Structure formats: C-alpha cells, structure tokens
C-alpha cells in the first residue's frame, strides 16, 4: 500500500491534524533524503526512507495532544506503537519498525516500564540504517512548532535530559548522516 493511501485511510482531507502530519512528514523525508544523497556509501533504501518518513507518525490521531490537534485517549509516547500496529495489519513491516523505533532516540525497556506504557517492555531502538536516518531527521522538526528547524545542539541537549545513552546515539547518527549545506 502506498504511504499517502495509508494517510488517506486514517486522516480526513481538509483536517488540521492531517495538514500538520503531512507538513512535518515531508520535512522529515526531505532531510532524510538529503542525508542519504550525501552518503551513497551507506546504500540507503530511499524508497523505504520516504515511506517511513511519511508514515512514522501515522498513529498520532489516537493520542492525547490537543495542542497539535490530537484528541485521542492514548499517551503521546504510544503514537509510534499505534502506528506500527496499523502498518502491520497492512503488511508494511519495515515501515512499522520505523514507527515503533523513532520516538526520542529510541525507547528502552526502562522508559517503557517507568512510563507504564501498554506495550511489551523491551528495547525499541533503531537498528537498520533506514530506521536510524528517519529517527535522526525527525528530531530536527516538531509538530508543535512546525516552522522551526532545531539545531544539532538544541536536539542533543533535549535528548540528554532523558539520558546519556540516547544523546550518544543521536551524536553517532549525526556523525554518520551529517551533510554540508552546499550539497543541497
């Protein structure tokens, strides 16, 4: 199934949440593709990166985040897992893995247990290059501030507040995916 058809299935046209989702997701896809273009040696599946970028937040409609038009009942941290469940019913396993592994710099068993999230307590960390690049690109854009692009330092400091392990993963991805502005 094509990514936009999946979005059509769960987000009505002319809906504020749909517009926010699409704007954010296209920004993530654009940055991820720029990173991939700068690093052909990584052999990144660009089609998967686009699908994963467009669908990584597909589950936000079911969460509670009124400031970004999400009027569901689930904790916002659950959006990746909700999206993964939806995508698995459509046979989109690779995209589902991107969904469930993109929150923060990945969620650990400890965070899941501490927050009392209703999912199997295990590590959900990006493993494939496509999972990592979508997670990395996603950190530069926020749905609550759609016109802002965050800097590496801002993102690093934010992730560091939740633990040194996540910040170290993000720093590693930055070294791997960073590109110079002139190649854009």
C-alpha positions as CSV (number, residue, x, y, z in Angstrom):
1,X,0.0,0.0,0.0
2,X,1.3,3.5,-0.8
3,X,2.1,5.8,2.1
4,X,-0.4,8.5,1.0
5,X,-3.2,6.0,0.7
6,X,-2.5,4.9,4.3
7,X,-2.7,8.5,5.4
8,X,-5.9,9.0,3.5
9,X,-7.3,5.9,5.4
10,X,-6.8,7.5,8.8
11,X,-6.8,11.3,8.2
12,X,-9.7,13.0,6.5
13,X,-9.0,15.6,3.9
14,X,-9.0,19.2,5.0
15,X,-8.3,18.2,8.5
16,X,-5.9,20.3,10.6
17,X,-4.1,17.2,12.0
18,X,-3.7,15.8,8.5
19,X,-2.1,19.0,7.3
20,X,0.3,19.1,10.3
21,X,1.2,15.5,9.8
22,X,1.9,15.9,6.1
23,X,3.9,19.1,6.6
24,X,6.1,17.5,9.3
25,X,6.5,14.2,7.5
26,X,7.5,15.8,4.2
27,X,10.1,17.9,6.1
28,X,11.5,14.7,7.7
29,X,11.5,12.9,4.3
30,X,13.4,15.8,2.6
31,X,16.1,15.9,5.3
32,X,16.5,12.2,5.3
33,X,16.8,12.1,1.6
34,X,19.4,14.9,1.6
35,X,21.4,12.9,4.2
36,X,21.1,9.7,2.1
37,X,22.2,11.6,-1.0
38,X,25.3,12.9,0.8
39,X,26.2,9.4,1.8
40,X,25.8,6.9,-1.1
41,X,28.3,4.6,0.5
42,X,25.6,3.7,3.1
43,X,23.4,2.1,0.5
44,X,20.2,3.5,2.0
45,X,16.9,2.3,0.6
46,X,15.5,5.7,-0.4
47,X,12.0,4.5,-1.2
48,X,11.7,3.0,2.3
49,X,13.0,6.2,3.8
50,X,10.3,8.2,2.0
51,X,7.5,5.7,3.1
52,X,8.9,5.6,6.6
53,X,9.2,9.3,6.9
54,X,5.6,9.8,5.7
55,X,4.2,7.1,8.0
56,X,6.4,7.4,11.1
57,X,3.7,9.5,12.9
58,X,0.6,7.8,11.4
59,X,-0.6,6.9,14.9
60,X,-0.8,10.4,16.4
61,X,-4.5,10.6,15.8
62,X,-5.1,8.1,18.6
63,X,-3.1,10.1,21.2
64,X,-3.9,12.9,23.6
65,X,-2.0,16.1,22.5
66,X,-4.7,18.8,22.0
67,X,-2.1,21.5,21.2
68,X,-1.4,19.7,17.9
69,X,-5.0,18.6,17.2
70,X,-4.6,15.1,18.6
71,X,-7.8,14.3,20.5
72,X,-7.4,10.6,21.2
73,X,-7.0,8.8,24.5
74,X,-3.6,7.2,24.4
75,X,-0.4,8.7,25.9
76,X,1.6,10.6,23.1
77,X,4.6,8.3,23.5
78,X,2.3,5.5,22.3
79,X,1.9,7.0,18.8
80,X,4.8,5.0,17.3
81,X,3.4,1.7,18.6
82,X,-0.1,2.5,17.5
83,X,1.2,3.3,14.0
84,X,3.3,0.1,14.0
85,X,0.2,-1.9,14.8
86,X,-1.8,-0.2,12.0
87,X,1.0,-0.7,9.4
88,X,1.5,-4.4,10.4
89,X,-2.2,-5.0,9.5
90,X,-1.4,-3.7,6.1
91,X,1.7,-5.9,5.7
92,X,4.1,-3.0,6.0
93,X,6.7,-4.5,8.4
94,X,9.7,-2.3,7.6
95,X,7.6,0.9,7.9
96,X,6.1,-0.4,11.2
97,X,9.6,-0.9,12.6
98,X,10.4,2.7,11.7
99,X,7.2,3.8,13.6
100,X,7.9,2.0,16.8
101,X,11.6,2.9,16.9
102,X,11.6,6.6,16.1
103,X,10.5,8.2,19.4
104,X,13.3,10.1,21.0
105,X,16.5,8.3,20.0
106,X,14.5,5.1,20.5
107,X,12.8,3.9,23.7
108,X,14.4,1.5,26.1
109,X,12.7,-1.2,28.3
110,X,13.4,1.1,31.3
111,X,11.5,4.1,29.9
112,X,8.6,1.8,28.9
113,X,8.4,0.4,32.4
114,X,8.8,3.8,34.1
115,X,6.0,5.4,32.0
116,X,3.7,2.4,32.3
117,X,3.2,2.2,28.5
118,X,0.9,-0.6,27.4
119,X,3.5,-2.4,25.2
120,X,5.9,-5.3,25.6
121,X,8.7,-3.9,27.8
122,X,11.8,-4.3,25.6
123,X,14.2,-2.0,23.8
124,X,12.8,-0.3,20.7
125,X,15.9,1.2,19.3
126,X,16.5,2.0,15.6
127,X,18.6,-0.8,14.1
128,X,18.6,-0.6,10.3
129,X,20.1,2.4,8.5
130,X,16.7,3.4,7.3
131,X,15.3,3.3,10.9
132,X,18.2,5.4,12.1
133,X,18.0,8.0,9.3
134,X,14.3,8.7,9.8
135,X,14.7,8.9,13.6
136,X,17.6,11.3,13.1
137,X,15.8,13.6,10.6
138,X,12.6,13.6,12.7
139,X,14.5,15.2,15.6
140,X,15.0,18.4,13.6
141,X,11.3,19.2,13.3
142,X,8.5,19.5,15.8
143,X,4.8,19.2,15.1
144,X,4.1,21.7,17.9
145,X,6.5,24.3,16.2
146,X,6.1,23.4,12.5
147,X,8.0,26.4,11.2
148,X,11.1,25.8,13.3
149,X,14.1,23.7,12.5
150,X,16.2,22.7,15.5
151,X,19.9,22.7,15.6
152,X,22.1,19.8,16.5
153,X,23.0,21.4,19.8
154,X,19.3,22.0,20.7
155,X,18.4,18.4,19.9
156,X,21.4,16.9,21.7
157,X,20.6,18.9,24.9
158,X,16.9,17.9,24.8
159,X,17.7,14.2,24.3
160,X,20.4,14.4,27.0
161,X,17.7,15.3,29.6
162,X,16.3,11.8,29.1
163,X,19.6,10.1,29.4
164,X,23.2,9.9,28.1
165,X,22.6,6.8,26.1
166,X,20.0,8.4,23.8
167,X,22.2,11.5,23.4
168,X,25.2,9.3,22.4
169,X,23.0,7.5,19.8
170,X,22.0,10.8,18.4
171,X,25.6,12.1,18.3
172,X,26.6,8.9,16.5
173,X,23.9,9.4,13.9
174,X,24.9,13.0,13.4
175,X,28.4,11.9,12.5
176,X,27.0,9.2,10.2
177,X,24.4,11.3,8.4
178,X,25.5,15.0,8.6
179,X,25.8,16.8,5.3
180,X,27.2,20.1,4.3
181,X,24.7,22.8,3.3
182,X,26.4,23.2,-0.1
183,X,25.3,19.8,-1.4
184,X,21.6,20.6,-1.0
